[in-house]
Amino acid sequence: MNQEIAGDDGHGRFLLVRAGSLRCALPAFHVVRIVRQLRCHAVPGSRSHLVGLAQYGGDPLPVLDLHVLVQGSLSNTRHHSTVILGRGQERGHSVLGLAVDEVVRVVNLTLGNAADFDTTFVVETVKFEGEEVMVLNTKQLLQEERADSGAKYG
């Protein structure tokens, strides 16, 4: 099991969010900040999962629709909040925003026998408080987004 997703015992801290009808868990160690009502500017001709570009710390911030990323289809999500994910601690690290409807809270989850953490965005689905929650591998998302921009990861 990937040490960044969960510890040796399978437990990990996650930020629980809602995007449309989906409940998702994002590894808490990648969350840099949560911003309410972040203003995004649409990018003509962009992919359907790109809500737009915002400004964060003086730099452009791509903001992606979490529902579209997971489901692959458009929804009527309202994007009340943006979860800002970090790619690293070094100077000049870049960030990525995920538009969600609601940030619920930080939770501890126990993961079972998940699929290949290195290549899968949705790691597994777990039951939490009677509802299904998709556990996401944000490291994979950040690597893919970095590769899409033409930059080398690392």
C-alpha positions in Angstrom: 0.0 0.0 0.0 1.3 3.5 -0.9 2.7 5.1 2.3 1.4 8.5 1.2 -2.2 7.3 1.0 -2.3 5.4 4.2 0.1 4.1 6.9 1.3 0.6 7.4 -1.9 -0.2 9.3 -4.1 1.0 6.4 -5.3 4.1 8.3 -5.1 7.6 6.9 -6.4 11.1 7.3 -8.6 12.4 4.5 -10.5 15.5 3.6 -14.1 14.5 2.9 -15.8 16.5 0.1 -18.9 16.4 -1.9 -19.1 17.2 -5.6 -22.6 16.8 -7.0 -23.9 13.4 -5.7 -20.4 12.1 -5.1 -18.6 11.9 -1.8 -14.9 11.8 -2.1 -11.9 11.5 0.3 -8.7 13.4 -0.6 -5.5 12.6 1.3 -5.1 15.4 3.8 -1.3 15.7 3.4 -1.8 17.1 -0.2 -4.4 19.7 0.9 -2.8 23.2 1.1 -5.8 25.4 1.6 -9.6 25.6 1.1 -10.9 28.7 -0.6 -14.6 29.6 -0.8 -16.1 31.3 -3.9 -12.8 31.4 -5.8 -13.2 33.4 -9.0 -12.2 31.4 -12.1 -11.8 32.6 -15.7 -13.0 30.2 -18.4 -10.4 29.0 -20.9 -11.9 28.7 -24.4 -11.4 25.3 -26.0 -10.3 23.7 -22.8 -11.1 20.1 -21.7 -14.5 19.6 -20.0 -12.9 19.0 -16.6 -11.2 22.4 -16.5 -13.4 25.0 -14.7 -10.9 27.7 -15.5 -7.9 29.6 -14.3 -7.8 31.5 -11.0 -5.0 33.4 -9.3 -3.4 31.9 -6.2 -0.4 33.5 -4.6 0.2 35.6 -7.7 0.4 32.6 -10.0 -2.2 31.0 -12.3 -4.1 28.1 -10.7 -5.8 25.6 -12.9 -9.1 24.6 -11.2 -10.6 21.3 -12.2 -14.2 20.0 -11.7 -13.9 17.0 -9.3 -17.2 15.6 -10.4 -16.2 15.6 -14.1 -12.8 14.0 -13.3 -14.4 11.1 -11.4 -17.6 10.5 -13.3 -16.5 11.7 -16.8 -19.7 13.5 -17.3 -21.0 17.0 -16.7 -23.1 17.8 -13.7 -24.9 20.7 -12.2 -22.4 21.2 -9.4 -22.2 24.7 -7.9 -18.5 24.8 -7.1 -18.9 26.7 -3.8 -15.3 25.8 -2.6 -12.0 25.0 -4.1 -9.6 22.6 -2.5 -6.0 23.6 -3.3 -3.6 20.7 -3.6 0.1 21.1 -3.4 2.7 19.2 -5.4 5.7 19.7 -3.2 7.4 21.7 -0.5 10.3 23.1 -2.5 10.3 26.7 -3.7 8.4 27.3 -6.9 6.2 24.2 -6.4 2.9 24.4 -8.4 -0.6 23.8 -7.1 -3.9 22.6 -8.5 -7.4 23.4 -7.5 -10.4 21.0 -7.3 -13.8 22.6 -7.4 -16.3 21.0 -5.1 -19.8 21.8 -3.7 -19.0 21.2 -0.1 -16.0 20.5 2.2 -17.4 18.2 4.9 -14.5 17.6 7.4 -11.3 15.7 8.0 -11.8 12.0 8.7 -9.8 8.9 9.5 -10.4 6.1 7.1 -9.2 2.5 7.0 -8.4 1.3 3.5 -8.7 -2.3 2.4 -6.9 -4.1 -0.4 -6.8 -1.2 -2.9 -5.8 -1.5 -6.5 -2.5 -0.2 -7.9 -2.0 3.1 -6.2 0.6 4.3 -8.7 -1.7 4.3 -11.7 -5.3 4.6 -10.3 -7.0 7.9 -9.5 -10.0 6.3 -7.7 -8.2 4.0 -5.2 -11.2 2.3 -3.8 -14.7 2.9 -2.5 -15.3 2.6 1.3 -18.4 2.9 3.4 -18.4 5.9 5.8 -21.4 6.8 8.0 -23.6 4.6 5.8 -22.6 6.3 2.5 -20.1 5.3 -0.2 -17.0 7.5 -0.4 -14.5 7.3 -3.2 -10.9 7.5 -2.0 -8.8 9.4 -4.5 -5.1 9.3 -5.2 -4.3 13.0 -5.6 -0.6 12.2 -6.1 -1.7 10.5 -9.4 -3.8 13.5 -10.4 -1.0 15.9 -9.7 1.5 13.8 -11.7 -0.9 13.6 -14.6 -1.6 17.3 -14.5 2.1 18.1 -14.4 2.8 15.8 -17.4 -0.1 17.5 -19.3 1.7 20.8 -18.8 4.9 19.5 -20.4 6.9 19.9 -17.2 9.0 17.2 -15.6 7.8 15.9 -12.3 10.3 15.9 -9.4 
